[in-house]
Amino acid sequence: MGTFTDIIQWIIKYEQSGGLFSALFKPEYFSRDQPLAAGDKAIQMMAIWALLLNRLDLVKLFCAYSSEPIALSIVMAKIARSMARRTREWCLVYEKGLLELSCFLNAMAVHLLDAVYRESPTKAYQALCRRLGASFNGMTLPQLAYECRHLLFFVLHR
């Protein structure tokens, strides 16, 4: 099928996230010729690795330190939920942890947006209308929440 990083890219892009991303976890990040991605790309990559290694507390930490914590939380929740469905057949312990992580990350995204709204409704509106970076295909937060089927994002906000 390809190199290890190509397989991981395929899992993340098609199997788990429904093909939402085009640039979240590129195999070039591991090339010795290219320097490691700085800043937020590295945090996104580490969050995915932590999820694949079942280090769920680290996933929460990386989402919190991301420059796009709401967007990364929504996406990681979707991936965790999808992984939980796939682990149901062979390990209920993993399923329970992944579902709890998904619920936590979804709630974190809603609480963060709610905190911004309480501080400044204008900033919250701008956050909802602003296009995200290439890692999130230039979507807005509502578009990303819709693609990830994060329905509470719409229900809890006016």
Secondary structure, 3 states (H helix, E strand, C coil): CCCHHHHHHHHHHHHHCCCCCCCCCCHHHHCCCCCCCCCHHHHHHHHHHHHHCCCHHHHHHHHHHCCCHHHHHHHHHHHHHHHHHHHCCCCHHHHHHHHHHHHHHHHHHHHHHHHHHHHCHHHHHHHHHCCCCHHHCCCCHHHHHHHCCCCHHHHCCC
